[in-house]
């Protein structure tokens, strides 16, 4: 199971950048390459002294924590853009036929018709 941890990194301007750390690394949805970090574009004040800065830090950390929880759920539900190697190498026609067979009680004929059109199109 992949862990998602919220981390902070010191940057210039007496601030910290918030990012998510994935372990083990996940596949980047855009490039497909393994990555461990996702920078959120959210920043905290280091040594916040004013009340408004402290409140902004709390609000920003709450937003970052919500994003972390959302990413964890996406990973658990496999909605983050990952594809397993089995799914990448699977035959779509066979997959579609298996779906059609599950629809025997409802609109099975529509699914079978679409399946035949897919077979005709791919030949």
BELZINOR-V139565 format. One record per residue. N is the residue number from 1. SS is DSSP state (hx for helix, st for strand, lp for the rest). NEAR is the number of other ideal C-beta (glycine too) atoms within 8 Angstrom. Layout:
{{N	SS	NEAR} {N	SS	NEAR}}
This chain:
{{1	lp	3} {2	lp	9} {3	st	6} {4	st	11} {5	st	8} {6	st	12} {7	st	8} {8	st	9} {9	st	7} {10	st	6} {11	st	8} {12	lp	4} {13	lp	4} {14	lp	6} {15	st	11} {16	st	11} {17	st	11} {18	st	14} {19	st	12} {20	st	13} {21	st	10} {22	st	14} {23	st	8} {24	st	5} {25	st	8} {26	st	12} {27	st	11} {28	lp	9} {29	lp	6} {30	lp	4} {31	lp	4} {32	lp	5} {33	lp	6} {34	st	7} {35	st	10} {36	st	8} {37	st	8} {38	st	8} {39	st	7} {40	st	10} {41	st	4} {42	st	9} {43	st	10} {44	st	12} {45	st	11} {46	lp	8} {47	lp	5} {48	lp	10} {49	lp	5} {50	lp	6} {51	hx	5} {52	hx	6} {53	hx	10} {54	hx	10} {55	hx	8} {56	hx	10} {57	hx	11} {58	hx	8} {59	hx	8} {60	hx	12} {61	hx	11} {62	hx	8} {63	hx	9} {64	hx	12} {65	hx	9} {66	hx	8} {67	hx	10} {68	hx	12} {69	hx	8} {70	hx	8} {71	hx	12} {72	hx	10} {73	hx	8} {74	hx	10} {75	hx	13} {76	hx	7} {77	lp	6} {78	lp	7} {79	lp	5} {80	lp	9} {81	lp	6} {82	lp	9} {83	lp	7} {84	lp	6} {85	hx	6} {86	hx	6} {87	hx	7} {88	hx	7} {89	lp	5} {90	lp	8} {91	lp	5} {92	hx	7} {93	hx	10} {94	hx	8} {95	hx	9} {96	hx	12} {97	hx	9} {98	hx	8} {99	hx	9} {100	hx	12} {101	hx	7} {102	hx	6} {103	lp	10} {104	lp	6} {105	lp	4} {106	lp	5} {107	lp	6} {108	hx	10} {109	hx	6} {110	hx	7} {111	hx	12} {112	hx	9} {113	hx	8} {114	hx	10} {115	hx	12} {116	hx	8} {117	hx	8} {118	hx	11} {119	hx	9} {120	hx	7} {121	hx	6} {122	hx	6} {123	lp	4}}
